[in-house]
C-alpha cells in the first residue's frame, strides 16, 4: 500500500521553484532575489523566535514539575511533624510557622516562574526586533539602490 502524504505535511518548494516564478515578474527597481532573501531571513527569525519560546515553555513546565515534587515532599514532612506527639500549643505554633514558610516559598516559586516566562519572551522578542531592524535597513538600501 502506498504511503500518502498528509496535506499539511507537503513541501511546496518541491512543487515549484518560487525564485523562478517570482523572477518572471520583473518590476523595474525591484531585485526579486534580494526580496526573496529578505523573506527567507524573516522566516528564519520567526522560526528562531518560536524555538526560543518553545524552549522557554519547556523550562517553565520542567520547573513547575520540580516545584510540585518538592511541595509533595514538604507536605509529607509537615504532616509527620504535625502528627508527632506534643502539646497543642506547640502544634499550633509549629503549624503557623510551617504555613508562613509554605506561603513564602509559594511566592518565591511564583516569582521564579514569572521571571522564566519573562526571560523567554524577551529572548524571542529580541530575535524578532533584530530582524525587524535589519529588514528596515535592507529596505532603505534597496530604495537607495533603486533611485540610482
VMD Tcl script that draws the C-alpha trace (Angstrom):
set ca {
  {0.00 0.00 0.00}
  {1.40 3.41 -0.97}
  {2.13 5.88 1.77}
  {0.09 9.05 1.38}
  {1.40 12.47 2.31}
  {-0.95 14.49 4.51}
  {-1.99 17.89 3.16}
  {-0.30 19.83 5.94}
  {3.00 17.99 5.52}
  {3.54 18.82 1.84}
  {6.68 20.71 0.85}
  {5.53 23.31 -1.66}
  {9.09 24.14 -2.69}
  {9.24 20.72 -4.33}
  {6.20 21.56 -6.44}
  {7.62 24.72 -7.99}
  {10.63 26.98 -7.67}
  {9.47 30.25 -6.11}
  {12.51 32.18 -7.27}
  {11.85 31.23 -10.92}
  {8.18 32.09 -10.52}
  {8.93 35.47 -8.94}
  {11.71 36.14 -11.45}
  {9.18 36.13 -14.27}
  {7.54 39.22 -12.81}
  {10.24 41.78 -13.46}
  {9.43 45.11 -11.87}
  {11.85 47.94 -12.56}
  {13.90 48.82 -9.49}
  {12.93 45.68 -7.56}
  {15.52 43.00 -7.01}
  {13.44 39.83 -6.69}
  {16.36 37.78 -5.39}
  {17.00 40.35 -2.69}
  {13.31 40.40 -1.80}
  {13.21 36.59 -1.55}
  {16.38 36.56 0.56}
  {14.80 39.07 2.93}
  {11.67 36.93 3.26}
  {13.81 33.86 3.89}
  {15.58 35.74 6.70}
  {12.19 36.76 8.11}
  {11.05 33.14 8.20}
  {14.34 32.10 9.82}
  {13.90 34.78 12.50}
  {10.32 33.67 13.17}
  {11.48 30.07 13.42}
  {14.27 31.01 15.84}
  {11.87 33.06 17.98}
  {9.39 30.20 18.01}
  {12.13 27.78 19.07}
  {13.20 30.08 21.90}
  {9.60 30.44 23.06}
  {9.13 26.66 22.98}
  {12.35 26.07 24.93}
  {11.24 28.67 27.47}
  {7.90 26.95 27.84}
  {9.67 23.64 28.38}
  {11.84 25.23 31.09}
  {8.73 26.59 32.84}
  {6.99 23.19 32.72}
  {10.14 21.45 33.94}
  {10.44 23.88 36.86}
  {6.74 23.54 37.69}
  {7.22 19.79 37.88}
  {10.15 20.25 40.26}
  {8.07 22.61 42.40}
  {5.21 20.11 42.61}
  {7.61 17.32 43.57}
  {9.18 19.50 46.29}
  {5.74 20.50 47.56}
  {4.64 16.88 47.88}
  {7.82 16.03 49.79}
  {7.39 19.04 52.07}
  {3.76 18.17 52.72}
  {4.82 14.72 53.90}
  {7.39 16.25 56.23}
  {4.87 18.76 57.58}
  {2.28 16.07 58.25}
  {4.85 13.98 60.08}
  {5.78 16.95 62.26}
  {2.18 17.91 62.98}
  {1.13 14.34 63.86}
  {4.07 13.84 66.22}
  {3.23 13.80 69.92}
  {3.41 17.15 71.67}
  {1.49 19.88 73.43}
  {-1.38 21.50 71.48}
  {0.20 24.95 71.91}
  {3.42 23.73 70.31}
  {1.47 22.22 67.41}
  {-0.43 25.46 66.78}
  {2.82 27.45 66.83}
  {4.50 24.89 64.56}
  {1.51 24.94 62.19}
  {1.67 28.76 61.96}
  {5.42 28.61 61.31}
  {5.04 25.95 58.60}
  {2.14 27.80 56.97}
  {4.18 31.01 56.83}
  {7.17 29.16 55.33}
  {4.94 27.45 52.75}
  {3.36 30.78 51.77}
  {6.78 32.45 51.36}
  {8.00 29.50 49.29}
  {4.90 29.70 47.05}
  {5.53 33.41 46.45}
  {9.18 32.73 45.69}
  {8.24 29.97 43.23}
  {5.66 32.19 41.51}
  {8.26 34.94 41.14}
  {10.80 32.48 39.72}
  {8.30 31.13 37.19}
  {7.27 34.61 36.09}
  {10.94 35.53 35.62}
  {11.46 32.42 33.48}
  {8.49 33.38 31.30}
  {9.68 37.00 31.03}
  {13.20 35.88 30.08}
  {11.89 33.54 27.40}
  {9.60 36.22 25.97}
  {12.42 38.76 25.95}
  {14.76 36.40 24.10}
  {12.15 35.66 21.44}
  {11.24 39.34 21.10}
  {14.92 40.29 20.74}
  {15.31 37.93 17.79}
  {12.25 39.43 16.08}
  {13.29 43.00 16.92}
  {16.76 42.42 15.49}
  {15.32 41.03 12.27}
  {12.83 43.89 12.01}
  {15.66 46.41 12.31}
  {17.72 44.53 9.72}
  {14.69 44.42 7.44}
  {14.28 48.19 7.63}
  {17.97 48.66 6.84}
  {17.63 46.31 3.86}
  {14.60 48.24 2.63}
  {16.45 51.54 2.97}
  {19.39 50.13 1.00}
  {17.08 48.75 -1.69}
  {15.29 52.10 -2.09}
  {18.61 53.94 -2.34}
  {19.82 51.42 -4.91}
  {16.61 51.81 -6.93}
  {16.99 55.61 -7.02}
  {20.40 55.36 -8.65}
}
mol new
graphics top color blue
foreach p $ca { graphics top sphere $p radius 0.5 }
foreach p [lrange $ca 0 end-1] q [lrange $ca 1 end] { graphics top cylinder $p $q radius 0.2 }
display resetview
